[in-house]
């Protein structure tokens, strides 16, 4: 599997964050656009499987194909740069600034949304024969997802908002672990296995992923689902983005960096310490 030790792949994480911050605007947006499009095409694929088989586990097992493809092709998701770019700032890499990190996040958000919306429009067009008839069963299912995961949270008020935020945190804990998985191995099979496992967990557990939601909710709106753009932004996208940021950085980026780069000296055995003191 050509496994890399944590101290090696965490350094690669910091290097990757630095590289993304200094990437050109054109390349950043193109890579983010393609990442958003491929991931959301896989989400459409997974929903289709769920509708046709009635078995959500099958959809969850196969959804990671999109994540694997986009990372093997070197494309970028917002959930990934939320974790990688700040590490270059924390590591005090030359020329890395808060402004550079925010610029990277903003460009990737724009690219991801554009790619996801492209697939959302294609899906809405295909499932309605060019908007000439009501959506088929897959389109109808996607509309229901949009309603249940906006108005459904809103119905619970503050508790719903807190639940949404925590689902966003849990999501990027797993997704960012998948991003790290791409760096754990130097072989393609090793990368695929390491990425597949946490993405399966996130999708089956129905955690909230900001980029997948850039497809699901605009799709629902295009298909006439009964929620508004404001519902989508307030009761899903914005809290999900914030949860993704906090969860990925706190549970993956900072924990790995702290314990494998900022490593503390090892404790000495008591007997050895006593011998040294006596001498």
ChimeraX attribute file (.defattr): number of C-alpha atoms within 10 A of each C-alpha:
attribute: neighborCount
match mode: 1-to-1
recipient: residues
	/A:1	12
	/A:2	12
	/A:3	14
	/A:4	13
	/A:5	11
	/A:6	17
	/A:7	14
	/A:8	14
	/A:9	20
	/A:10	24
	/A:11	19
	/A:12	16
	/A:13	22
	/A:14	22
	/A:15	17
	/A:16	17
	/A:17	25
	/A:18	25
	/A:19	14
	/A:20	21
	/A:21	26
	/A:22	15
	/A:23	12
	/A:24	11
	/A:25	13
	/A:26	10
	/A:27	13
	/A:28	21
	/A:29	24
	/A:30	18
	/A:31	21
	/A:32	28
	/A:33	26
	/A:34	22
	/A:35	30
	/A:36	33
	/A:37	27
	/A:38	23
	/A:39	27
	/A:40	28
	/A:41	23
	/A:42	20
	/A:43	25
	/A:44	23
	/A:45	17
	/A:46	24
	/A:47	23
	/A:48	18
	/A:49	20
	/A:50	18
	/A:51	17
	/A:52	12
	/A:53	12
	/A:54	12
	/A:55	11
	/A:56	16
	/A:57	17
	/A:58	15
	/A:59	25
	/A:60	23
	/A:61	17
	/A:62	18
	/A:63	26
	/A:64	25
	/A:65	21
	/A:66	21
	/A:67	25
	/A:68	23
	/A:69	16
	/A:70	20
	/A:71	19
	/A:72	12
	/A:73	11
	/A:74	11
	/A:75	22
	/A:76	25
	/A:77	27
	/A:78	26
	/A:79	26
	/A:80	26
	/A:81	25
	/A:82	27
	/A:83	30
	/A:84	30
	/A:85	28
	/A:86	24
	/A:87	26
	/A:88	25
	/A:89	20
	/A:90	14
	/A:91	16
	/A:92	12
	/A:93	14
	/A:94	9
	/A:95	11
	/A:96	20
	/A:97	16
	/A:98	12
	/A:99	10
	/A:100	18
	/A:101	23
	/A:102	15
	/A:103	15
	/A:104	24
	/A:105	22
	/A:106	14
	/A:107	20
	/A:108	30
	/A:109	25
	/A:110	17
	/A:111	25
	/A:112	32
	/A:113	25
	/A:114	21
	/A:115	27
	/A:116	30
	/A:117	23
	/A:118	18
	/A:119	24
	/A:120	26
	/A:121	16
	/A:122	14
	/A:123	23
	/A:124	26
	/A:125	19
	/A:126	14
	/A:127	19
	/A:128	15
	/A:129	13
	/A:130	13
	/A:131	13
	/A:132	9
	/A:133	10
	/A:134	14
	/A:135	22
	/A:136	13
	/A:137	13
	/A:138	20
	/A:139	27
	/A:140	18
	/A:141	16
	/A:142	26
	/A:143	24
	/A:144	17
	/A:145	19
	/A:146	26
	/A:147	20
	/A:148	14
	/A:149	21
	/A:150	24
	/A:151	19
	/A:152	14
	/A:153	20
	/A:154	18
	/A:155	12
	/A:156	12
	/A:157	13
	/A:158	11
	/A:159	12
	/A:160	18
	/A:161	20
	/A:162	15
	/A:163	15
	/A:164	25
	/A:165	26
	/A:166	20
	/A:167	23
	/A:168	29
	/A:169	28
	/A:170	24
	/A:171	29
	/A:172	35
	/A:173	27
	/A:174	25
	/A:175	30
	/A:176	28
	/A:177	23
	/A:178	27
	/A:179	28
	/A:180	25
	/A:181	20
	/A:182	22
	/A:183	23
	/A:184	23
	/A:185	20
	/A:186	13
	/A:187	13
	/A:188	14
	/A:189	12
	/A:190	18
	/A:191	24
	/A:192	21
	/A:193	16
	/A:194	21
	/A:195	27
	/A:196	24
	/A:197	17
	/A:198	21
	/A:199	28
	/A:200	22
	/A:201	18
	/A:202	22
	/A:203	24
	/A:204	15
	/A:205	15
	/A:206	13
	/A:207	20
	/A:208	27
	/A:209	25
	/A:210	28
	/A:211	25
	/A:212	20
	/A:213	23
	/A:214	24
	/A:215	30
	/A:216	26
	/A:217	30
	/A:218	25
	/A:219	27
	/A:220	24
	/A:221	20
	/A:222	16
	/A:223	23
	/A:224	15
	/A:225	19
	/A:226	14
	/A:227	19
	/A:228	17
	/A:229	11
	/A:230	11
	/A:231	19
	/A:232	21
	/A:233	14
	/A:234	14
	/A:235	22
	/A:236	27
	/A:237	24
	/A:238	15
	/A:239	23
	/A:240	28
	/A:241	24
	/A:242	16
	/A:243	26
	/A:244	32
	/A:245	23
	/A:246	22
	/A:247	27
	/A:248	28
	/A:249	26
	/A:250	16
	/A:251	18
	/A:252	21
	/A:253	26
	/A:254	18
	/A:255	13
	/A:256	20
	/A:257	20
	/A:258	12
	/A:259	13
	/A:260	17
	/A:261	16
	/A:262	10
	/A:263	10
	/A:264	9
	/A:265	6
	/A:266	6
	/A:267	7
	/A:268	9
	/A:269	8
	/A:270	8
	/A:271	9
	/A:272	10
	/A:273	11
	/A:274	11
	/A:275	9
	/A:276	8
	/A:277	8
	/A:278	7
	/A:279	5
